[in-house]
Amino acid sequence: MPIPTRRTTRLALAALAASSLALSGCSTQGSSDTHAAVAADATVQHTGQSGGSKPLPTTEADWKPVADTLGRAGTLMDKTVYRVPLPRKDLKVTSQGVEIKPGLSLGGYAAFAKYRDGAMLMGDLVVTEDELPKVTDALQQAGLEQTGIHKHLLQQSPAIWWTHVHGMGDPAKLARGVKAALDQTSIPPASPAPPTQPPVDLDTAAIDAALGRKGTADGGIYKFTVARRDPVTDGRHVLPPGLGITTGINFQPLGEKKAAINGDFVMTADEVQHVIQALRKGGVQVVELHNHSLDEQPRLFYLHFWATGDGATLAKALRPALDANRLAPPTS
């Protein structure tokens, strides 16, 4: 049985609402109230114009079938999102003369959250141009939706693509679909994290001050992950930030406190041009503008960027772009 898509789920909800309306018409007392309540509920279910259904709290043990299927352990975030990293450590990618570390731009993931009507999968797979057709076929065969296919880097060798995926249903079945796609790539088996973090040759204090946030060292990359201020829904589901609804800014040290920066801003339509203008004013290159999902509310767009230079100077160039959209407020 194929994994239900959002469209088939919503069609079923619409049919249920219509059936409820028809039945309510048989009663005499309170029929107007019933009609109004059901119609309002149908509108909420279809458009997501409500608080929506929040993800359920879970434990690490709840996600063991997913970890076993993928052969990789994930991290439970805020007791709701189980996020499995899928870095392409096997690839040697260069862009504009910079050898790209996996943590800068080659870190795919699969994130899962449980709701009352099933588990949701949202992910981003990093694939070569040769792997992309086979990965696409595997995802489609598994009933998983592809919601975005794009690039994160400008000139690059070899050619790399990123494909976003979505699914609803049994978490182990969703994981099998992801595993089938990964089997079409040369992604290596999971490896344990190093006992200590490699040094980050950057003025991280100056970068933190410029961005008004505290970054995190991860595998030699200095990272920032910033959630949006307002809630985001997909149909009747509230999407927590851990599913990928965040702005990400990554600094890869290049020596002498210099860095390559890459990542993406998450924006509503009215914020896009302001972010682009702020980035260009700071000399930051715009790589690509696209969607990661098909019908979230509010509609979100993602903009990938690139620049090299002094790390603290780049952070100052990025700050106006951060301030141009409705992200969670800075800590300082």
C-alpha positions as CSV (number, residue, x, y, z in Angstrom):
1,M,0.0,0.0,0.0
2,P,1.5,3.4,-1.0
3,I,2.3,6.0,1.7
4,P,-0.6,8.5,1.8
5,T,0.2,11.9,0.4
6,R,-1.0,15.2,1.8
7,R,-3.4,15.5,-1.2
8,T,-5.1,12.1,-0.6
9,T,-5.3,12.8,3.2
10,R,-7.0,16.1,2.5
11,L,-9.4,14.7,0.0
12,A,-10.4,12.1,2.6
13,L,-10.9,14.9,5.2
14,A,-13.0,16.9,2.8
15,A,-15.1,13.8,2.0
16,L,-15.6,13.2,5.8
17,A,-16.6,16.8,6.3
18,A,-19.1,16.7,3.5
19,S,-20.5,13.5,4.9
20,S,-20.8,15.1,8.3
21,L,-22.6,18.1,6.8
22,A,-25.1,15.8,5.0
23,L,-25.8,13.9,8.2
24,S,-26.2,17.0,10.3
25,G,-28.9,18.3,7.9
26,C,-31.2,15.5,9.1
27,S,-31.6,17.0,12.5
28,T,-33.8,20.0,13.3
29,Q,-32.4,21.4,16.6
30,G,-29.0,23.0,16.4
31,S,-28.5,22.1,12.7
32,S,-27.1,25.6,11.9
33,D,-24.5,25.3,14.6
34,T,-23.5,21.9,13.5
35,H,-23.2,23.1,9.9
36,A,-21.1,26.0,10.9
37,A,-18.8,23.9,13.2
38,V,-18.2,21.2,10.6
39,A,-17.6,23.8,7.8
40,A,-15.2,25.7,10.0
41,D,-13.4,22.5,10.9
42,A,-13.2,21.5,7.2
43,T,-11.7,24.9,6.4
44,V,-9.1,24.6,9.1
45,Q,-8.2,21.0,8.1
46,H,-7.7,22.1,4.5
47,T,-5.9,25.4,4.8
48,G,-4.1,25.0,8.1
49,Q,-5.4,28.4,9.2
50,S,-5.4,27.4,12.9
51,G,-3.1,26.3,15.6
52,G,-3.2,22.9,14.1
53,S,-2.1,19.6,15.5
54,K,1.1,19.7,17.4
55,P,3.6,16.8,17.3
56,L,3.4,14.3,20.2
57,P,6.1,13.9,22.8
58,T,8.3,10.9,22.2
59,T,11.3,9.1,23.6
60,E,14.5,7.7,21.9
61,A,13.0,4.2,22.3
62,D,10.0,5.2,20.1
63,W,12.3,5.8,17.2
64,K,14.3,2.6,17.4
65,P,12.6,1.1,14.3
66,V,13.7,4.1,12.4
67,A,17.3,3.9,13.6
68,D,17.4,0.2,13.0
69,T,16.0,0.6,9.4
70,L,18.4,3.4,8.5
71,G,21.4,1.8,10.3
72,R,22.0,5.3,11.9
73,A,21.1,6.8,15.2
74,G,19.4,10.1,15.4
75,T,19.0,12.9,18.0
76,L,15.7,13.6,19.7
77,M,15.1,17.4,19.6
78,D,12.6,19.0,22.1
79,K,11.1,15.5,22.7
80,T,9.3,15.7,19.3
81,V,11.6,15.6,16.3
82,Y,13.9,12.6,15.7
83,R,16.6,13.9,13.3
84,V,19.0,11.5,11.6
85,P,22.1,13.1,10.0
86,L,23.0,11.9,6.5
87,P,26.4,13.6,5.7
88,R,28.1,12.8,2.4
89,K,31.6,12.2,3.9
90,D,32.4,10.2,0.8
91,L,32.3,13.2,-1.6
92,K,35.2,15.5,-2.4
93,V,33.5,18.6,-3.6
94,T,35.1,21.9,-4.5
95,S,33.4,25.2,-5.2
96,Q,35.2,28.3,-6.4
97,G,38.5,26.8,-5.3
98,V,37.3,25.8,-1.8
99,E,37.1,22.2,-0.8
100,I,33.8,21.8,0.9
101,K,33.6,20.0,4.2
102,P,30.5,17.9,4.8
103,G,29.3,20.1,7.7
104,L,29.3,23.3,5.5
105,S,27.0,22.1,2.8
106,L,27.0,18.3,2.3
107,G,25.0,17.4,5.4
108,G,21.7,15.8,4.5
109,Y,19.2,14.6,7.1
110,A,15.9,12.8,7.6
111,A,13.7,14.2,10.4
112,F,10.6,12.5,11.8
113,A,7.8,13.7,14.1
114,K,4.7,11.8,15.4
115,Y,1.2,13.2,15.2
116,R,-2.1,11.6,16.1
117,D,-2.7,10.6,12.5
118,G,0.8,9.2,11.9
119,A,4.4,10.1,11.6
120,M,5.7,12.9,9.3
121,L,9.0,12.7,7.4
122,M,10.8,15.7,6.1
123,G,14.4,15.5,4.8
124,D,17.1,16.7,2.5
125,L,19.3,14.2,0.6
126,V,22.6,15.1,-0.9
127,V,23.2,13.3,-4.2
128,T,25.5,13.5,-7.2
129,E,24.1,14.3,-10.6
130,D,24.6,10.6,-11.6
131,E,22.8,9.4,-8.5
132,L,19.8,11.8,-8.8
133,P,17.7,9.8,-11.3
134,K,18.1,6.6,-9.4
135,V,17.3,8.3,-6.1
136,T,14.2,9.9,-7.6
137,D,13.0,6.5,-8.9
138,A,13.5,4.9,-5.4
139,L,11.7,7.7,-3.6
140,Q,8.8,7.6,-6.0
141,Q,8.6,3.8,-5.9
142,A,8.4,4.1,-2.0
143,G,5.6,6.6,-2.3
144,L,7.6,9.5,-0.8
145,E,7.1,12.9,-2.2
146,Q,9.9,15.1,-3.6
147,T,9.2,18.7,-2.7
148,G,12.3,20.4,-3.9
149,I,15.3,19.6,-6.2
150,H,18.0,22.3,-6.3
151,K,21.6,23.3,-5.6
152,H,23.2,24.9,-2.6
153,L,26.5,26.0,-4.2
154,L,27.5,27.9,-7.3
155,Q,30.2,26.4,-9.5
156,Q,31.0,23.0,-8.1
157,S,32.8,19.8,-9.0
158,P,31.4,17.2,-9.2
159,A,27.9,18.4,-9.7
160,I,25.8,17.9,-6.5
161,W,22.0,18.2,-6.1
162,W,19.8,18.4,-3.0
163,T,16.4,16.8,-3.0
164,H,13.8,17.4,-0.3
165,V,11.4,14.6,0.7
166,H,8.1,14.3,2.5
167,G,5.9,11.5,3.7
168,M,3.2,10.6,6.2
169,G,2.5,7.2,7.7
170,D,4.2,4.5,9.7
171,P,7.7,5.7,10.7
172,A,9.5,2.4,9.9
173,K,7.9,2.4,6.5
174,L,9.0,6.0,5.9
175,A,12.5,5.0,6.9
176,R,12.5,2.1,4.5
177,G,11.7,4.5,1.7
178,V,14.6,6.8,2.7
179,K,16.9,3.7,3.0
180,A,15.9,2.6,-0.5
181,A,17.0,6.0,-1.8
182,L,20.2,6.0,0.1
183,D,21.0,2.6,-1.3
184,Q,21.2,4.2,-4.7
185,T,24.1,6.4,-3.5
186,S,27.6,5.8,-2.2
187,I,26.9,7.3,1.2
188,P,29.2,5.6,3.7
189,P,27.9,3.8,6.9
190,A,27.4,5.9,9.9
191,S,30.6,6.6,12.0
192,P,30.9,7.6,15.6
193,A,31.4,11.3,16.4
194,P,35.0,12.2,17.3
195,P,35.6,12.4,21.1
196,T,36.7,16.0,20.8
197,Q,35.8,18.8,18.3
198,P,38.5,19.9,15.9
199,P,39.7,23.5,16.4
200,V,37.8,26.3,14.6
201,D,40.3,28.9,13.4
202,L,37.9,31.9,13.6
203,D,37.2,34.8,15.8
204,T,34.0,33.2,17.1
205,A,33.4,35.8,19.8
206,A,33.4,38.5,17.1
207,I,31.1,36.4,14.9
208,D,28.7,35.8,17.8
209,A,28.6,39.6,18.6
210,A,27.9,40.5,15.0
211,L,25.1,38.0,14.6
212,G,23.7,38.6,18.1
213,R,23.6,34.8,18.7
214,K,25.8,32.1,20.0
215,G,27.1,29.6,17.4
216,T,28.1,26.0,17.9
217,A,31.3,24.2,16.7
218,D,30.4,21.0,14.9
219,G,33.0,19.0,13.0
220,G,35.3,22.0,12.4
221,I,32.3,24.2,11.1
222,Y,30.9,27.1,13.2
223,K,27.1,26.9,12.9
224,F,24.0,29.0,13.6
225,T,20.5,27.6,13.5
226,V,17.7,30.2,13.9
227,A,14.0,29.3,14.1
228,R,11.2,31.6,12.8
229,R,9.2,33.6,15.2
230,D,5.8,32.6,14.0
231,P,4.3,29.1,13.8
232,V,4.3,27.2,10.6
233,T,1.7,24.6,9.6
234,D,1.3,22.0,6.9
235,G,-2.3,21.2,6.5
236,R,-3.5,20.4,10.0
237,H,0.0,19.8,11.4
238,V,2.2,22.3,13.3
239,L,5.8,22.0,12.0
240,P,8.4,22.3,14.7
241,P,11.7,23.9,13.7
242,G,13.6,20.6,13.9
243,L,11.9,19.4,10.8
244,G,14.0,21.9,8.8
245,I,12.0,25.1,9.2
246,T,15.1,27.2,10.2
247,T,17.7,29.6,8.9
248,G,21.1,28.0,8.8
249,I,24.4,29.9,8.6
250,N,27.7,27.9,8.5
251,F,31.3,29.2,8.6
252,Q,34.1,26.9,7.3
253,P,37.5,28.1,8.4
254,L,40.0,28.8,5.6
255,G,42.9,29.9,7.7
256,E,44.0,33.3,9.1
257,K,40.5,33.8,10.6
258,K,39.0,33.7,7.1
259,A,35.9,31.6,6.2
260,A,33.6,30.3,3.5
261,I,30.0,30.9,4.4
262,N,27.1,28.9,3.1
263,G,23.6,28.1,4.3
264,D,20.0,29.3,3.7
265,F,17.5,31.9,4.9
266,V,13.9,30.8,5.5
267,M,11.5,33.7,4.4
268,T,8.0,34.6,3.6
269,A,7.3,36.2,0.2
270,D,7.3,39.7,1.6
271,E,10.8,39.2,3.1
272,V,12.6,37.8,0.1
273,Q,13.6,41.0,-1.7
274,H,14.7,42.6,1.6
275,V,17.0,39.7,2.3
276,I,18.4,39.6,-1.2
277,Q,19.2,43.4,-1.0
278,A,20.8,43.1,2.4
279,L,23.0,40.2,1.2
280,R,24.1,41.9,-1.9
281,K,24.8,45.1,0.0
282,G,27.2,43.1,2.1
283,G,28.9,41.5,-0.9
284,V,27.3,38.1,-0.3
285,Q,26.4,36.0,-3.4
286,V,22.9,34.7,-3.9
287,V,23.0,31.0,-5.0
288,E,19.5,29.9,-5.4
289,L,15.9,30.8,-4.3
290,H,13.4,28.0,-4.0
291,N,10.9,26.1,-1.8
292,H,11.5,23.1,0.4
293,S,7.8,22.1,0.8
294,L,4.7,22.2,-1.3
295,D,1.9,23.8,0.7
296,E,3.1,25.0,4.2
297,Q,1.4,28.1,5.7
298,P,2.7,30.7,5.6
299,R,4.3,29.9,2.3
300,L,8.1,29.7,2.8
301,F,11.0,30.4,0.5
302,Y,14.6,29.4,1.1
303,L,17.6,31.4,-0.2
304,H,21.1,29.9,-0.3
305,F,24.2,32.1,-0.2
306,W,27.9,32.0,-0.5
307,A,30.9,34.3,0.3
308,T,34.5,34.0,1.4
309,G,36.5,36.5,3.5
310,D,37.3,37.5,7.1
311,G,34.8,35.6,9.3
312,A,33.8,38.5,11.5
313,T,33.4,40.8,8.5
314,L,31.1,38.2,6.8
315,A,29.0,37.9,10.0
316,K,28.5,41.7,10.0
317,A,27.4,41.5,6.3
318,L,24.9,38.7,7.2
319,R,23.3,40.5,10.2
320,P,21.1,42.9,8.2
321,A,19.7,39.9,6.2
322,L,18.9,38.2,9.5
323,D,17.1,41.3,10.7
324,A,15.1,41.6,7.5
325,N,12.8,38.7,8.4
326,R,10.8,37.4,11.3
327,L,13.2,35.1,13.0
328,A,13.4,34.3,16.7
329,P,14.9,37.3,18.4
330,P,18.7,37.4,19.0
331,T,20.1,36.8,22.4
332,S,22.0,40.0,22.5
